[in-house]
Amino acid sequence: MSGGDQKQGLNLKAKPFVPKAKSTPAVPQPGPQYPIAPGMAPYGQMPPPQMMPPNYPMYMPPVAGDPQFGQMPPYDAGANLEPEETENKKLSKSQMKKLAKENPELYKELKEKERKEKEEKKKAQEQEAQKAQEKVAPPKVEEKKKGTSPVKTDKKEDKTEDKNASKTEIKAENKTENKKEDKKNLEEDKVPAEVKKSGEESEEPDLPANFAEVDEKRLPISIVFIGHVDVGKSTICGRIMVLTEKVDARTIKKYEAEAKEKKRETWWLAYVMDINDDERQRGKTVEVGRATFVTETKRYTIYDAPGHSSYVPNMIMGAAMADIGGLVISAKKGEFESGFDRGGQTIEHLLLAKSLGIQKLIVIINKMDEQSVHWSKERYEFIKQQLCPALTRFGFNLEKQVVFVPLSGLTGGNIGSHIEPKQCSWYQGPTLMELLEKIELPPRDIEGPIRIPVLDKMKDRGTDIFGKVHCGKIQVGTPLIIMPYKYSAEITSIQNTDDQLVKYAKAGENIKFRIKGLPNEDFIHKGCILCNPGDLCAAFQSFMAEVRVVNLLKHKPIISAGYQCVLHLHTLAEECTIDKLLGVKGPKDTDFKEAKFGKEEDVMRCLIKTKVIIAAEKFSVRKMLGRFTLRDEGKTIAIGTIQKYQPIKEIGGQ
């Protein structure tokens, strides 16, 4: 030992360690004294109860001498959860699955605790039941002391025995059920759901819970309103929406004020269907408006088609989705003549309606309240006589397929209620709403193969498809094949015309649905047909057709081989060429003859070739997918049907 160590007082000999007595913790000294606000506590003290927030935990500092003073609570590093969360709160299924992956030992411990808690609860319930039985069953000694008759005691004993017997039976049933549940819980505890092998459990698809019930009492039906420009189609549609209470009073006042600002007070009903500002400013419908309403037995979807000649392709899309048509005619002098004469849209719309498969037609003679008409019967009969020959020429049966009704869309006369006899005493027929209720539906092919022509698509976090179910039935999870490209897809959701999620849709429904499984969203577009994998439609590029020439252009008075035009087939619009003439039959001929060209009123058999592969059917198989229209330079020149085709089998796809 060196002298320096002794001076410092260090003792290197081993001595027993004696712990020092615990001293009281030093009280923190307050800083500079500041004025205390009213209701606040001084430094180091608790605030008054009225200043404490609700459900605030009262914290008390540990006292010196407490065994937990100065110690931190134990923490399990492998749990990844707080102790309070595991002991006091029950974990959700998703948390338990995560826990099974991250810490299987803790997962088993929690499961064992749950099982023990269940057993303790069962024991406590059994003990309470036994105590209740003892209270219900009276002792025999007390009955003898009271001196009750033996008959009464026997009845009481019988009742108590029946009760005890029933309770014991219930206990036995509960025990057996509890044992089964315990076995299931033990099996689940052994192997978590996430650790199980693939194929042991089939995962159910995630379906939304907010499905709307499909209205089976009311049958679906759609109607398209067609006719010349400015005849009042949008006004009639708006009046129907007001009568069926689809438009509230606040919206009506808004439309009236907007129309008044534009100095078009009579246009406010058209604003219900014409949504775009351009349409409201010009007073002309450009896009097909859509709305829905219901009657006692039917669910209607109405389409307001544009009447201008520049927007006939849009009108064709609306008519392709409809079951019946409403041809609107203006009774005003001058307007009917301009729409009916050559160059007007009345005849062309009538022709397109027939070629697109509309079998029943309601001829609506509008504007009967106009000053030049005044509900005149003579004017009504004159218009009727002019239209009947054109209707029969295009193939409509006047007795079974056509109904005439006079009305006023602006005032609502004869739409929802009959017109007063003072104004119109000669018409005793049904109103427009009564006709819509009584009209017979076209036949539906619900049991047939799925056929859904694509009207449009939209990309919004997925691929949404708009179309009409022509035949068959679809539901969530239905596999589909997209023709003509033969790509596979699957339906993930279906929405009805009210944008409500539904579980299924049948033939006749206009729907919007979402699909998945496409490698590229460009593989589906307008004109494709969705089919079920077991029964596909045809895919071809050349077909033989029977064509009726209706109205040719002045500078193109004949059709011969090489004539180019636009083919409108269901929702498809593609360029085509008349490749070869096979025969021509004139109005007075009984059979087809060889010819080099065809003219107006002739019926031709020809080969038509398209630039791209199309999807369709024969007219004899499915009429809706076998009709087509030929247009050139904005005018309809011919209508026809597909008779034969040359299928193309080798097409890309999955």
LINKA-V715020 format. One record per backbone hydrogen bond with DSSP energy under -0.5 kcal/mol. CO is the residue of the C=O (numbers start at 1). NH is the residue of the N-H. If there is no record, write none. Layout:
# LINKA-V715020
CO:NH
CO:NH
This chain:
# LINKA-V715020
2:5
2:6
3:7
4:8
5:10
6:9
10:12
17:19
37:40
42:45
48:51
49:52
53:56
57:59
63:66
66:69
68:71
75:77
76:79
76:80
82:86
83:87
84:88
84:89
92:96
93:97
94:98
95:99
96:100
97:101
98:102
99:103
103:107
104:108
105:109
106:110
107:111
108:112
109:113
110:114
111:115
112:116
113:117
114:118
115:119
116:120
117:121
118:122
119:123
120:124
121:125
122:126
123:127
124:128
125:129
126:130
127:131
128:132
129:133
130:134
131:135
132:136
133:137
136:138
139:143
140:144
141:145
142:146
143:147
143:148
144:147
149:153
150:154
151:155
152:156
153:157
154:158
155:159
156:160
157:161
158:162
159:163
160:164
161:165
162:166
163:167
164:168
165:169
166:170
167:171
168:172
169:173
170:174
171:175
172:176
173:177
174:178
175:179
176:180
177:181
178:182
179:183
180:184
181:185
182:186
183:187
184:188
185:189
186:190
187:191
192:196
197:200
201:199
201:203
205:207
209:211
214:216
217:219
219:299
221:301
222:323
222:324
223:303
224:226
224:326
225:305
226:328
228:231
232:236
233:237
234:238
235:239
236:240
237:241
238:242
239:243
240:244
241:246
241:247
242:245
248:252
249:253
250:254
251:255
252:256
253:257
254:258
255:259
256:260
257:261
258:262
259:264
260:263
264:267
265:268
267:270
267:271
269:272
270:273
270:274
273:275
276:280
277:281
278:282
279:283
279:284
287:289
289:304
291:302
293:300
297:219
298:295
298:300
299:221
300:293
301:223
302:291
303:225
303:305
304:289
307:229
308:311
309:312
311:315
312:316
313:317
314:318
315:319
316:320
317:321
318:321
319:322
323:359
324:224
325:327
325:362
326:226
326:328
327:364
329:331
329:366
332:335
332:336
334:338
335:339
336:340
337:341
339:346
339:347
341:344
344:348
345:349
346:350
347:351
348:352
349:353
350:354
351:355
352:356
353:358
354:357
357:359
360:325
361:363
361:403
362:327
362:364
363:365
363:405
364:329
364:366
365:407
366:331
367:370
368:375
370:373
370:374
376:380
377:381
378:382
379:383
380:384
381:385
382:386
383:387
384:388
385:389
386:390
387:391
388:392
389:393
390:394
391:396
392:395
396:398
397:401
397:402
401:361
403:363
405:365
407:368
408:412
412:415
412:416
412:417
413:408
414:432
415:433
417:414
420:423
420:424
426:428
431:435
432:436
433:437
434:438
435:439
444:446
445:472
450:532
451:470
451:471
452:530
453:455
453:468
454:527
456:466
458:460
458:464
462:460
462:464
463:515
464:458
465:513
466:455
466:456
467:511
468:453
468:470
469:508
470:445
471:451
472:507
474:505
475:478
478:491
480:489
481:483
481:531
482:486
482:487
483:529
486:654
487:482
489:480
490:516
491:477
493:514
494:502
495:512
496:499
500:496
501:212
502:494
503:476
505:474
506:509
509:469
509:511
511:467
512:495
513:465
514:492
514:493
515:463
516:490
520:523
521:524
525:528
528:454
529:483
530:452
531:481
532:535
535:532
538:616
539:648
540:614
541:610
542:646
543:608
544:643
544:644
545:547
545:606
546:641
547:549
547:604
548:639
549:601
553:556
556:553
559:598
560:563
563:578
565:576
566:568
566:631
567:569
567:574
568:629
569:572
572:569
574:567
575:611
576:565
577:579
577:609
578:562
580:582
580:607
583:605
584:593
585:603
586:589
593:584
596:561
598:559
599:602
602:549
603:585
604:547
604:606
605:582
605:583
606:545
607:579
607:580
608:543
609:577
614:540
616:538
618:622
622:625
623:626
623:627
625:617
626:642
627:570
628:640
629:568
630:637
630:638
631:566
632:635
635:632
635:637
637:550
637:551
638:630
639:548
640:628
641:546
641:643
642:619
644:544
645:647
646:541
647:649
649:651
